[in-house]
Protein backbone atom coordinates (compact mmCIF):
# COMPACT_ATOMS: atom_id res chain seq x y z
CA UNK A 1 0.00 0.00 0.00
CA UNK A 2 1.22 3.46 -0.84
CA UNK A 3 1.73 5.54 2.28
CA UNK A 4 -1.01 8.03 1.36
CA UNK A 5 -3.75 5.39 0.86
CA UNK A 6 -5.89 4.22 3.77
CA UNK A 7 -7.74 1.72 1.52
CA UNK A 8 -6.10 0.11 -1.50
CA UNK A 9 -7.92 -2.45 -3.68
CA UNK A 10 -5.84 -3.88 -6.52
CA UNK A 11 -7.53 -5.98 -9.24
CA UNK A 12 -9.88 -7.58 -6.73
CA UNK A 13 -12.24 -10.37 -7.73
CA UNK A 14 -14.76 -11.97 -5.35
CA UNK A 15 -16.20 -15.36 -6.31
CA UNK A 16 -19.21 -17.21 -4.88
CA UNK A 17 -20.31 -20.77 -5.64
CA UNK A 18 -24.07 -20.97 -6.16
CA UNK A 19 -26.00 -24.25 -6.14
CA UNK A 20 -27.56 -24.86 -9.56
CA UNK A 21 -30.52 -26.90 -8.27
CA UNK A 22 -33.25 -26.24 -5.75
CA UNK A 23 -32.76 -28.05 -2.42
CA UNK A 24 -35.62 -27.97 0.07
CA UNK A 25 -33.83 -28.81 3.31
CA UNK A 26 -30.45 -28.93 5.01
CA UNK A 27 -30.36 -32.73 5.20
CA UNK A 28 -30.77 -33.08 1.43
CA UNK A 29 -28.04 -30.48 0.93
CA UNK A 30 -25.50 -32.37 3.05
CA UNK A 31 -26.40 -35.76 1.53
CA UNK A 32 -25.80 -34.43 -1.96
CA UNK A 33 -22.65 -32.66 -0.81
CA UNK A 34 -21.17 -35.85 0.68
CA UNK A 35 -22.12 -37.88 -2.39
CA UNK A 36 -20.60 -35.19 -4.61
CA UNK A 37 -23.95 -34.78 -6.35
CA UNK A 38 -24.21 -31.08 -5.63
CA UNK A 39 -23.50 -28.93 -8.66
CA UNK A 40 -22.31 -25.34 -8.33
CA UNK A 41 -22.19 -22.42 -10.69
CA UNK A 42 -19.46 -19.82 -10.33
CA UNK A 43 -20.68 -16.28 -9.69
CA UNK A 44 -18.27 -13.33 -9.74
CA UNK A 45 -19.69 -10.67 -7.41
CA UNK A 46 -16.76 -8.32 -8.09
CA UNK A 47 -14.50 -8.38 -11.14
CA UNK A 48 -11.01 -6.85 -11.19
CA UNK A 49 -11.88 -3.88 -8.98
CA UNK A 50 -9.17 -1.31 -8.36
CA UNK A 51 -9.81 1.60 -6.00
CA UNK A 52 -7.51 3.76 -3.86
CA UNK A 53 -8.85 5.97 -1.08
CA UNK A 54 -6.85 8.52 0.89
CA UNK A 55 -7.36 9.32 4.59
CA UNK A 56 -10.20 11.74 5.27
CA UNK A 57 -11.92 11.26 1.92
CA UNK A 58 -15.66 10.57 1.68
CA UNK A 59 -16.67 8.07 -0.98
CA UNK A 60 -20.18 7.12 -2.07
CA UNK A 61 -20.81 3.80 -3.81
CA UNK A 62 -23.64 3.87 -6.35
CA UNK A 63 -25.23 1.15 -8.43
CA UNK A 64 -28.42 -0.85 -8.79
CA UNK A 65 -29.41 -3.63 -6.37
CA UNK A 66 -27.06 -6.60 -6.72
CA UNK A 67 -24.35 -4.54 -8.40
CA UNK A 68 -21.72 -5.51 -5.79
CA UNK A 69 -21.66 -2.46 -3.52
CA UNK A 70 -22.29 -4.33 -0.26
CA UNK A 71 -19.83 -7.04 -1.31
CA UNK A 72 -17.15 -4.39 -1.69
CA UNK A 73 -17.87 -3.00 1.78
CA UNK A 74 -17.68 -6.51 3.29
CA UNK A 75 -14.37 -7.02 1.50
CA UNK A 76 -12.93 -3.80 2.94
CA UNK A 77 -14.30 -4.69 6.40
CA UNK A 78 -12.55 -8.07 6.32
CA UNK A 79 -15.79 -10.09 6.31
CA UNK A 80 -14.95 -11.46 2.85
CA UNK A 81 -11.60 -12.36 1.32
CA UNK A 82 -10.77 -11.86 -2.36
CA UNK A 83 -10.58 -14.75 -4.83
CA UNK A 84 -7.97 -12.73 -6.72
CA UNK A 85 -6.19 -9.44 -6.11
CA UNK A 86 -5.19 -7.68 -2.90
CA UNK A 87 -6.97 -5.62 -0.24
CA UNK A 88 -4.95 -3.37 2.07
CA UNK A 89 -6.61 -1.35 4.84
CA UNK A 90 -4.63 0.85 7.21
CA UNK A 91 -6.78 1.89 10.16
CA UNK A 92 -9.61 0.99 12.50
CA UNK A 93 -13.02 0.33 10.94
CA UNK A 94 -16.53 0.87 12.30
CA UNK A 95 -18.79 -1.08 9.92
CA UNK A 96 -22.54 -0.51 9.74
CA UNK A 97 -23.26 -3.01 6.99
CA UNK A 98 -26.16 -5.24 8.02
CA UNK A 99 -29.00 -4.39 10.36
CA UNK A 100 -28.68 -6.46 13.53
CA UNK A 101 -25.09 -7.53 12.91
CA UNK A 102 -23.31 -8.08 16.22
CA UNK A 103 -26.59 -8.23 18.14
CA UNK A 104 -28.42 -11.07 19.90
CA UNK A 105 -32.14 -10.51 19.36
CA UNK A 106 -33.06 -12.46 22.50
CA UNK A 107 -31.05 -10.09 24.72
CA UNK A 108 -32.14 -6.64 25.87
CA UNK A 109 -30.81 -3.44 24.37
CA UNK A 110 -28.76 -2.87 27.54
CA UNK A 111 -27.10 -6.28 27.19
CA UNK A 112 -26.57 -5.82 23.46
CA UNK A 113 -24.74 -2.55 23.95
CA UNK A 114 -22.08 -4.36 25.96
CA UNK A 115 -22.06 -7.36 23.59
CA UNK A 116 -21.63 -5.22 20.50
CA UNK A 117 -18.97 -3.11 22.21
CA UNK A 118 -17.01 -6.27 23.02
CA UNK A 119 -17.20 -7.39 19.38
CA UNK A 120 -15.77 -4.00 18.37
CA UNK A 121 -12.86 -4.55 20.77
CA UNK A 122 -13.94 -2.31 23.66
CA UNK A 123 -13.58 -3.34 27.32
CA UNK A 124 -16.56 -3.51 29.67
CA UNK A 125 -15.10 -0.59 31.65
CA UNK A 126 -14.89 1.47 28.45
CA UNK A 127 -18.50 0.63 27.57
CA UNK A 128 -19.68 1.53 31.07
CA UNK A 129 -17.97 4.92 30.76
CA UNK A 130 -19.70 5.60 27.43
CA UNK A 131 -23.02 3.88 28.15
CA UNK A 132 -25.00 7.05 28.87
CA UNK A 133 -23.59 8.74 25.78
CA UNK A 134 -24.72 5.82 23.59
CA UNK A 135 -28.25 5.70 24.96
CA UNK A 136 -28.58 9.49 24.88
CA UNK A 137 -27.70 9.55 21.19
CA UNK A 138 -30.00 6.63 20.38
CA UNK A 139 -32.79 8.23 22.46
CA UNK A 140 -33.95 4.83 23.75
CA UNK A 141 -33.77 5.08 27.55
CA UNK A 142 -37.32 3.86 28.07
CA UNK A 143 -36.70 0.71 25.98
CA UNK A 144 -33.34 -0.33 27.44
CA UNK A 145 -34.58 -3.51 29.09
CA UNK A 146 -36.73 -4.67 26.20
CA UNK A 147 -35.41 -7.61 24.08
CA UNK A 148 -34.04 -6.42 20.77
CA UNK A 149 -36.39 -8.77 18.90
CA UNK A 150 -39.19 -6.38 19.90
CA UNK A 151 -37.38 -3.38 18.43
CA UNK A 152 -38.31 -1.95 15.06
CA UNK A 153 -35.62 -1.86 12.37
CA UNK A 154 -35.28 1.88 12.95
CA UNK A 155 -34.67 1.39 16.68
CA UNK A 156 -32.03 -1.28 15.95
CA UNK A 157 -30.32 1.15 13.58
CA UNK A 158 -30.24 3.81 16.32
CA UNK A 159 -28.40 1.49 18.71
CA UNK A 160 -25.98 0.25 16.05
CA UNK A 161 -25.08 3.72 14.83
CA UNK A 162 -24.68 5.11 18.35
CA UNK A 163 -22.24 2.34 19.31
CA UNK A 164 -20.24 2.43 16.07
CA UNK A 165 -19.72 6.20 16.21
CA UNK A 166 -19.12 6.47 19.96
CA UNK A 167 -15.40 6.84 19.25
CA UNK A 168 -13.88 8.19 16.06
CA UNK A 169 -12.73 5.27 13.87
CA UNK A 170 -10.29 5.81 11.04
CA UNK A 171 -12.88 4.43 8.62
CA UNK A 172 -16.68 4.57 8.93
CA UNK A 173 -18.66 2.27 6.63
CA UNK A 174 -22.41 2.83 6.28
CA UNK A 175 -24.55 0.64 4.01
CA UNK A 176 -28.16 1.85 3.68
CA UNK A 177 -28.74 1.19 7.39
CA UNK A 178 -29.89 4.76 8.02
CA UNK A 179 -32.68 4.48 5.45
CA UNK A 180 -34.78 2.56 8.00
CA UNK A 181 -34.72 5.39 10.54
CA UNK A 182 -37.04 8.35 10.81
CA UNK A 183 -36.13 11.65 9.16
CA UNK A 184 -35.12 13.37 12.41
CA UNK A 185 -32.71 10.61 13.37
CA UNK A 186 -31.28 10.41 9.83
CA UNK A 187 -30.42 14.10 10.05
CA UNK A 188 -28.84 13.54 13.47
CA UNK A 189 -26.69 10.73 12.02
CA UNK A 190 -25.66 12.85 9.04
CA UNK A 191 -24.58 15.63 11.42
CA UNK A 192 -22.42 13.19 13.37
CA UNK A 193 -20.88 11.80 10.17
CA UNK A 194 -20.07 15.36 9.07
CA UNK A 195 -18.34 15.98 12.42
CA UNK A 196 -16.34 12.79 12.00
CA UNK A 197 -15.31 13.77 8.49
CA UNK A 198 -14.14 17.17 9.73
CA UNK A 199 -12.08 15.34 12.37
CA UNK A 200 -10.38 13.20 9.71
CA UNK A 201 -12.46 10.01 9.51
CA UNK A 202 -12.67 8.34 6.10
CA UNK A 203 -16.27 7.60 5.01
CA UNK A 204 -17.63 4.90 2.73
CA UNK A 205 -21.36 5.36 2.13
CA UNK A 206 -23.81 3.21 0.17
CA UNK A 207 -27.15 4.88 -0.46
CA UNK A 208 -29.81 4.88 -3.16
CA UNK A 209 -30.26 8.57 -2.40
CA UNK A 210 -28.04 10.40 -4.87
CA UNK A 211 -28.79 13.59 -2.94
CA UNK A 212 -27.28 12.08 0.23
CA UNK A 213 -24.25 10.84 -1.72
CA UNK A 214 -23.69 14.30 -3.18
CA UNK A 215 -24.18 16.07 0.15
CA UNK A 216 -21.95 13.76 2.22
CA UNK A 217 -19.28 12.67 -0.25
CA UNK A 218 -16.57 14.26 -2.36
CA UNK A 219 -15.90 11.15 -4.46
CA UNK A 220 -18.00 8.33 -5.87
CA UNK A 221 -17.57 4.91 -7.45
CA UNK A 222 -20.17 3.41 -9.78
CA UNK A 223 -20.39 -0.39 -9.59
CA UNK A 224 -22.36 -2.27 -12.25
CA UNK A 225 -22.67 -6.09 -12.34
CA UNK A 226 -19.53 -6.39 -10.25
CA UNK A 227 -17.44 -4.10 -12.45
CA UNK A 228 -16.13 -0.60 -11.84
CA UNK A 229 -17.90 1.56 -14.39
CA UNK A 230 -16.47 4.88 -13.20
CA UNK A 231 -14.80 6.47 -10.18
CA UNK A 232 -13.78 10.01 -9.34
CA UNK A 233 -15.40 13.33 -8.44
CA UNK A 234 -18.85 12.81 -6.96
CA UNK A 235 -20.90 15.05 -9.30
CA UNK A 236 -19.28 13.65 -12.43
CA UNK A 237 -19.79 10.01 -11.41
CA UNK A 238 -23.35 10.41 -10.13
CA UNK A 239 -24.39 12.29 -13.27
CA UNK A 240 -22.99 9.47 -15.41
CA UNK A 241 -24.77 6.92 -13.23
CA UNK A 242 -28.14 8.67 -13.47
CA UNK A 243 -27.80 8.85 -17.25
CA UNK A 244 -26.78 5.19 -17.47
CA UNK A 245 -29.58 3.58 -15.44
C-alpha contacts under 8 A as a table, 3 or more apart, distances in Angstrom:
res1	aa1	res2	aa2	distance
1	X	5	X	6.62
1	X	8	X	6.29
1	X	88	X	6.33
2	X	5	X	5.60
3	X	6	X	7.87
4	X	54	X	5.88
4	X	55	X	7.24
5	X	8	X	6.24
5	X	52	X	6.26
5	X	53	X	5.49
5	X	54	X	4.41
5	X	55	X	6.51
5	X	90	X	7.85
6	X	52	X	7.82
6	X	53	X	5.95
6	X	54	X	5.26
6	X	55	X	5.37
6	X	88	X	7.83
6	X	89	X	5.72
6	X	90	X	4.98
6	X	91	X	6.86
7	X	51	X	7.81
7	X	52	X	5.76
7	X	53	X	5.10
7	X	54	X	6.88
7	X	76	X	7.71
7	X	87	X	7.59
7	X	88	X	5.83
7	X	89	X	4.66
7	X	90	X	6.54
8	X	50	X	7.64
8	X	51	X	6.02
8	X	52	X	4.57
8	X	53	X	6.48
8	X	86	X	7.96
8	X	87	X	5.93
8	X	88	X	5.12
8	X	89	X	6.52
9	X	12	X	6.28
9	X	49	X	6.78
9	X	50	X	4.97
9	X	51	X	5.04
9	X	52	X	6.22
9	X	85	X	7.60
9	X	86	X	5.95
9	X	87	X	4.77
9	X	88	X	6.54
10	X	48	X	7.58
10	X	49	X	6.53
10	X	50	X	4.59
10	X	51	X	6.79
10	X	85	X	5.59
10	X	86	X	5.29
10	X	87	X	6.61
11	X	47	X	7.62
11	X	48	X	4.09
11	X	49	X	4.84
11	X	50	X	5.03
11	X	84	X	7.22
11	X	85	X	4.86
11	X	86	X	6.97
12	X	46	X	7.05
12	X	47	X	6.44
12	X	48	X	4.66
12	X	49	X	4.77
12	X	50	X	6.52
12	X	82	X	6.18
12	X	83	X	7.45
12	X	84	X	5.50
12	X	85	X	4.18
12	X	86	X	6.05
12	X	87	X	7.37
13	X	44	X	7.01
13	X	45	X	7.46
13	X	46	X	4.98
13	X	47	X	4.55
13	X	48	X	5.09
13	X	49	X	6.62
13	X	82	X	5.76
13	X	83	X	5.50
13	X	84	X	4.98
13	X	85	X	6.33
14	X	44	X	5.78
14	X	45	X	5.49
14	X	46	X	4.99
14	X	47	X	6.82
14	X	81	X	7.39
14	X	82	X	4.99
14	X	83	X	5.05
14	X	84	X	6.97
15	X	42	X	6.83
15	X	43	X	5.69
15	X	44	X	4.50
15	X	45	X	5.94
15	X	46	X	7.28
15	X	82	X	7.57
15	X	83	X	5.85
16	X	42	X	6.05
16	X	43	X	5.12
16	X	44	X	6.29
16	X	45	X	7.03
17	X	40	X	5.66
17	X	41	X	5.64
17	X	42	X	4.87
17	X	43	X	6.06
18	X	40	X	5.18
18	X	41	X	5.11
18	X	42	X	6.31
18	X	43	X	6.77
19	X	22	X	7.53
19	X	38	X	7.08
19	X	39	X	5.88
19	X	40	X	4.43
19	X	41	X	6.21
20	X	39	X	5.82
20	X	40	X	5.42
20	X	41	X	6.01
21	X	39	X	7.32
23	X	26	X	7.83
23	X	28	X	6.64
23	X	29	X	6.27
24	X	28	X	7.17
25	X	28	X	5.58
25	X	29	X	6.47
26	X	29	X	4.99
26	X	30	X	6.34
27	X	30	X	5.33
27	X	31	X	6.20
28	X	31	X	5.13
28	X	32	X	6.17
29	X	32	X	5.39
29	X	33	X	6.07
29	X	38	X	7.62
30	X	33	X	4.80
30	X	34	X	6.03
31	X	34	X	5.30
31	X	35	X	6.18
32	X	35	X	5.07
32	X	36	X	5.88
32	X	37	X	4.77
32	X	38	X	5.22
33	X	36	X	5.00
33	X	37	X	6.07
33	X	38	X	5.30
34	X	37	X	7.64
35	X	38	X	7.82
36	X	39	X	8.00
44	X	47	X	6.38
44	X	226	X	7.07
45	X	67	X	7.76
45	X	68	X	5.78
45	X	71	X	7.09
45	X	225	X	7.37
45	X	226	X	5.15
46	X	49	X	6.65
46	X	68	X	6.14
46	X	71	X	7.55
46	X	72	X	7.52
46	X	225	X	7.62
46	X	226	X	4.01
46	X	227	X	6.11
47	X	226	X	5.48
47	X	227	X	5.36
47	X	228	X	7.98
48	X	84	X	7.99
48	X	85	X	7.47
48	X	227	X	7.11
49	X	227	X	6.56
49	X	228	X	6.08
50	X	228	X	7.82
53	X	57	X	6.81
54	X	57	X	5.85
54	X	202	X	7.80
55	X	170	X	7.90
55	X	200	X	7.09
55	X	201	X	7.12
55	X	202	X	5.60
56	X	197	X	6.37
56	X	200	X	4.67
56	X	201	X	5.11
56	X	202	X	4.28
56	X	203	X	7.35
57	X	197	X	7.81
57	X	201	X	7.71
57	X	202	X	5.15
57	X	203	X	6.47
57	X	217	X	7.80
57	X	218	X	7.00
57	X	219	X	7.51
58	X	197	X	7.53
58	X	202	X	5.78
58	X	203	X	4.51
58	X	204	X	6.10
58	X	205	X	7.74
58	X	216	X	7.08
58	X	217	X	4.61
58	X	218	X	5.55
58	X	219	X	6.17
59	X	203	X	6.02
59	X	204	X	4.97
59	X	205	X	6.25
59	X	217	X	5.33
59	X	218	X	6.35
59	X	219	X	4.71
59	X	220	X	5.08
59	X	221	X	7.26
59	X	234	X	7.94
60	X	204	X	5.86
60	X	205	X	4.71
60	X	206	X	5.78
60	X	207	X	7.49
60	X	213	X	5.53
60	X	217	X	5.90
60	X	219	X	6.34
60	X	220	X	4.55
60	X	221	X	6.37
60	X	234	X	7.62
61	X	69	X	6.33
61	X	204	X	7.35
61	X	205	X	6.17
61	X	206	X	5.02
61	X	207	X	7.25
61	X	220	X	5.71
61	X	221	X	4.99
61	X	222	X	6.02
61	X	223	X	7.15
62	X	69	X	7.21
62	X	206	X	6.55
62	X	207	X	6.92
62	X	208	X	7.02
62	X	220	X	7.21
62	X	221	X	6.26
62	X	222	X	4.90
62	X	223	X	6.26
62	X	238	X	7.56
62	X	241	X	7.61
63	X	67	X	5.76
63	X	68	X	7.98
63	X	69	X	7.07
63	X	208	X	7.92
63	X	222	X	5.70
63	X	223	X	5.21
63	X	224	X	5.88
63	X	241	X	7.51
64	X	67	X	5.51
64	X	224	X	7.13
65	X	68	X	7.94
66	X	69	X	7.52
66	X	225	X	7.15
67	X	223	X	5.86
67	X	224	X	4.90
67	X	225	X	4.55
67	X	226	X	5.48
68	X	71	X	5.10
68	X	72	X	6.24
68	X	223	X	6.51
68	X	224	X	7.25
68	X	225	X	6.64
68	X	226	X	5.04
69	X	72	X	5.23
69	X	73	X	6.54
69	X	206	X	7.10
69	X	223	X	6.54
70	X	73	X	5.05
70	X	74	X	6.22
70	X	97	X	7.43
70	X	175	X	6.93
70	X	206	X	7.71
71	X	74	X	5.11
71	X	75	X	6.14
71	X	80	X	7.79
72	X	75	X	4.98
72	X	76	X	6.29
73	X	76	X	5.14
73	X	77	X	6.08
73	X	97	X	7.50
73	X	173	X	7.20
73	X	175	X	7.93
73	X	204	X	7.97
74	X	77	X	4.94
74	X	78	X	6.16
74	X	79	X	5.05
74	X	80	X	5.67
74	X	97	X	7.56
75	X	78	X	5.26
75	X	79	X	5.88
75	X	80	X	4.68
75	X	81	X	6.02
75	X	82	X	7.17
75	X	87	X	7.74
76	X	79	X	7.68
76	X	80	X	7.92
76	X	87	X	7.00
76	X	89	X	7.04
77	X	80	X	7.68
77	X	93	X	6.89
77	X	95	X	6.75
78	X	81	X	6.65
82	X	85	X	6.40
82	X	86	X	6.99
82	X	87	X	7.61
91	X	169	X	7.79
91	X	170	X	5.33
91	X	171	X	6.78
92	X	169	X	5.47
92	X	170	X	5.08
92	X	171	X	6.13
93	X	169	X	5.76
93	X	170	X	6.13
93	X	171	X	4.72
93	X	172	X	5.95
93	X	173	X	7.36
94	X	120	X	7.82
94	X	164	X	5.51
94	X	165	X	7.34
94	X	169	X	6.02
94	X	171	X	6.29
94	X	172	X	5.00
94	X	173	X	6.22
95	X	164	X	7.23
95	X	172	X	6.11
95	X	173	X	4.70
95	X	174	X	6.45
96	X	99	X	7.56
96	X	160	X	7.23
96	X	161	X	7.09
96	X	164	X	7.35
96	X	172	X	7.80
96	X	173	X	5.70
96	X	174	X	4.81
96	X	175	X	6.18
96	X	177	X	6.84
97	X	101	X	7.67
97	X	173	X	7.01
97	X	174	X	5.94
97	X	175	X	4.89
97	X	176	X	7.65
97	X	177	X	6.91
98	X	101	X	5.50
98	X	175	X	7.30
98	X	177	X	6.96
99	X	153	X	7.36
99	X	156	X	7.08
99	X	157	X	6.54
99	X	160	X	7.94
99	X	177	X	6.33
100	X	103	X	5.36
100	X	104	X	7.86
100	X	105	X	7.89
100	X	156	X	6.63
100	X	157	X	7.79
100	X	160	X	7.66
102	X	115	X	7.51
102	X	116	X	5.42
102	X	119	X	6.92
103	X	112	X	5.84
103	X	115	X	7.14
103	X	116	X	6.27
104	X	107	X	5.58
104	X	112	X	6.61
104	X	148	X	7.35
105	X	108	X	7.58
105	X	147	X	6.44
105	X	148	X	4.73
105	X	149	X	4.62
106	X	147	X	5.62
106	X	148	X	6.36
106	X	149	X	6.14
107	X	111	X	6.02
107	X	112	X	6.32
107	X	146	X	7.99
107	X	147	X	5.06
107	X	148	X	6.17
108	X	111	X	5.22
108	X	112	X	6.13
108	X	144	X	6.61
108	X	145	X	5.11
108	X	146	X	5.01
108	X	147	X	3.86
108	X	148	X	5.45
109	X	112	X	4.94
109	X	113	X	6.15
109	X	143	X	7.39
109	X	144	X	5.06
109	X	145	X	6.05
109	X	146	X	6.32
109	X	147	X	6.22
109	X	148	X	5.68
109	X	159	X	7.88
110	X	113	X	5.40
110	X	114	X	7.03
110	X	144	X	5.23
110	X	145	X	6.06
111	X	114	X	5.52
111	X	115	X	6.28
112	X	115	X	4.76
112	X	116	X	5.79
112	X	148	X	7.97
113	X	116	X	5.36
113	X	117	X	6.05
113	X	127	X	7.89
113	X	131	X	7.88
113	X	159	X	7.56
113	X	163	X	7.19
114	X	117	X	5.03
114	X	118	X	6.16
114	X	124	X	6.70
114	X	127	X	6.35
115	X	118	X	5.20
115	X	119	X	6.43
116	X	119	X	5.06
116	X	120	X	6.34
116	X	163	X	7.68
117	X	120	X	5.07
117	X	121	X	6.44
117	X	122	X	5.30
117	X	123	X	7.44
117	X	124	X	7.86
117	X	127	X	6.56
117	X	163	X	6.98
118	X	121	X	5.02
118	X	122	X	5.05
118	X	123	X	6.23
118	X	124	X	7.21
119	X	122	X	7.40
122	X	126	X	6.17
122	X	127	X	6.68
123	X	126	X	5.12
123	X	127	X	6.33
124	X	127	X	5.03
124	X	128	X	6.09
125	X	128	X	5.08
125	X	129	X	6.27
126	X	129	X	5.17
126	X	130	X	6.42
127	X	130	X	5.12
127	X	131	X	5.60
128	X	131	X	5.02
128	X	132	X	7.98
129	X	132	X	7.59
130	X	133	X	5.26
130	X	134	X	6.32
130	X	166	X	7.55
131	X	134	X	5.25
131	X	135	X	6.40
132	X	135	X	5.26
132	X	136	X	5.89
133	X	136	X	5.13
133	X	137	X	6.22
133	X	166	X	7.68
134	X	137	X	5.34
134	X	138	X	6.24
134	X	159	X	7.49
134	X	162	X	5.29
134	X	163	X	6.04
134	X	166	X	6.70
135	X	138	X	4.99
135	X	139	X	5.76
135	X	140	X	5.88
135	X	141	X	6.12
135	X	159	X	7.54
135	X	162	X	7.54
136	X	139	X	5.02
136	X	140	X	7.19
136	X	141	X	7.31
137	X	158	X	7.95
137	X	162	X	6.08
138	X	155	X	7.93
138	X	158	X	4.95
138	X	159	X	5.64
138	X	161	X	7.97
138	X	162	X	5.90
139	X	158	X	7.99
140	X	143	X	5.44
140	X	144	X	6.38
140	X	155	X	7.90
141	X	144	X	5.43
142	X	145	X	7.93
143	X	146	X	5.39
146	X	150	X	6.97
146	X	151	X	7.90
147	X	150	X	5.76
147	X	151	X	7.32
148	X	151	X	5.08
148	X	156	X	7.32
151	X	154	X	7.88
151	X	155	X	5.76
151	X	156	X	6.26
152	X	155	X	5.20
152	X	156	X	6.38
153	X	156	X	5.10
153	X	157	X	6.21
153	X	180	X	6.28
153	X	181	X	7.53
154	X	157	X	5.05
154	X	158	X	6.36
154	X	178	X	7.85
154	X	180	X	5.02
154	X	181	X	4.29
154	X	182	X	7.04
155	X	158	X	5.06
155	X	159	X	6.59
155	X	181	X	7.33
156	X	159	X	5.34
156	X	160	X	6.24
157	X	160	X	5.07
157	X	161	X	5.97
157	X	177	X	6.39
157	X	178	X	6.65
157	X	180	X	7.29
157	X	181	X	6.83
158	X	161	X	5.37
158	X	162	X	6.06
158	X	181	X	7.48
158	X	185	X	7.81
159	X	162	X	5.20
159	X	163	X	6.24
160	X	163	X	5.39
160	X	164	X	6.15
161	X	164	X	5.16
161	X	165	X	6.07
161	X	189	X	7.72
162	X	165	X	5.51
162	X	166	X	5.94
163	X	166	X	5.21
164	X	167	X	7.27
165	X	168	X	6.17
165	X	169	X	7.43
168	X	196	X	6.61
168	X	201	X	6.94
169	X	172	X	6.36
169	X	201	X	6.45
170	X	200	X	7.51
170	X	201	X	4.97
170	X	202	X	6.04
171	X	201	X	5.67
171	X	202	X	4.66
171	X	203	X	5.88
171	X	204	X	7.58
172	X	201	X	6.91
172	X	202	X	6.20
172	X	203	X	4.98
172	X	204	X	6.29
173	X	203	X	6.07
173	X	204	X	4.82
173	X	205	X	6.08
174	X	177	X	6.63
174	X	178	X	7.92
174	X	203	X	7.88
174	X	204	X	6.30
174	X	205	X	4.97
174	X	206	X	6.27
175	X	178	X	7.85
175	X	205	X	6.00
175	X	206	X	4.68
175	X	207	X	6.69
176	X	179	X	5.52
176	X	180	X	7.94
176	X	205	X	7.81
176	X	206	X	5.76
176	X	207	X	5.23
176	X	208	X	7.66
177	X	180	X	6.23
177	X	181	X	7.95
178	X	181	X	5.48
178	X	186	X	6.09
178	X	189	X	7.87
179	X	182	X	7.92
179	X	186	X	7.51
181	X	185	X	6.27
181	X	186	X	6.13
182	X	185	X	5.52
182	X	186	X	6.19
183	X	186	X	5.04
183	X	187	X	6.28
184	X	187	X	5.31
184	X	188	X	6.37
185	X	188	X	4.85
185	X	189	X	6.17
186	X	189	X	5.10
186	X	190	X	6.18
187	X	190	X	5.02
187	X	191	X	6.19
188	X	191	X	5.17
188	X	192	X	6.43
189	X	192	X	5.11
189	X	193	X	6.19
190	X	193	X	5.02
190	X	194	X	6.13
190	X	216	X	7.82
191	X	194	X	5.09
191	X	195	X	6.32
192	X	195	X	5.03
192	X	196	X	6.25
193	X	196	X	5.00
193	X	197	X	6.15
194	X	197	X	5.05
194	X	198	X	6.24
194	X	216	X	7.28
195	X	198	X	5.14
195	X	199	X	6.30
196	X	199	X	4.98
196	X	200	X	6.40
196	X	201	X	5.38
197	X	200	X	5.11
197	X	201	X	4.83
197	X	202	X	6.49
197	X	203	X	7.15
198	X	201	X	7.35
203	X	217	X	7.90
205	X	213	X	7.30
205	X	217	X	7.97
206	X	213	X	7.87
207	X	210	X	7.11
207	X	212	X	7.23
207	X	213	X	6.75
209	X	212	X	5.30
209	X	213	X	6.47
210	X	213	X	4.95
210	X	214	X	6.09
210	X	238	X	7.05
211	X	214	X	5.15
211	X	215	X	6.07
212	X	215	X	5.05
212	X	216	X	5.93
213	X	216	X	5.41
213	X	217	X	5.49
213	X	220	X	7.91
213	X	234	X	7.78
214	X	217	X	5.54
214	X	218	X	7.16
214	X	234	X	6.32
214	X	235	X	6.77
214	X	238	X	7.98
217	X	220	X	7.21
217	X	234	X	6.73
218	X	233	X	6.26
218	X	234	X	5.34
219	X	231	X	7.47
219	X	232	X	5.45
219	X	233	X	4.57
219	X	234	X	4.21
219	X	235	X	7.98
220	X	231	X	5.68
220	X	232	X	5.72
220	X	233	X	6.19
220	X	234	X	4.69
220	X	237	X	6.05
220	X	238	X	7.15
221	X	228	X	7.19
221	X	229	X	7.72
221	X	230	X	5.85
221	X	231	X	4.20
221	X	232	X	6.63
221	X	237	X	6.82
222	X	228	X	6.05
222	X	229	X	5.46
222	X	230	X	5.25
222	X	231	X	6.20
222	X	237	X	6.81
222	X	238	X	7.70
222	X	241	X	6.73
223	X	226	X	6.10
223	X	227	X	5.53
223	X	228	X	4.82
223	X	229	X	5.75
223	X	230	X	7.49
224	X	227	X	5.24
224	X	228	X	6.46
224	X	229	X	6.25
228	X	231	X	7.39
230	X	237	X	6.37
231	X	237	X	6.23
232	X	236	X	7.29
232	X	237	X	6.35
233	X	236	X	5.58
233	X	237	X	6.25
234	X	237	X	5.34
234	X	238	X	6.01
235	X	238	X	5.31
235	X	239	X	5.96
236	X	239	X	5.36
236	X	240	X	6.34
237	X	240	X	5.16
237	X	241	X	6.14
238	X	241	X	4.88
238	X	242	X	6.09
239	X	242	X	5.22
239	X	243	X	6.27
240	X	243	X	5.18
240	X	244	X	6.07
241	X	244	X	5.00
241	X	245	X	6.25
242	X	245	X	5.64
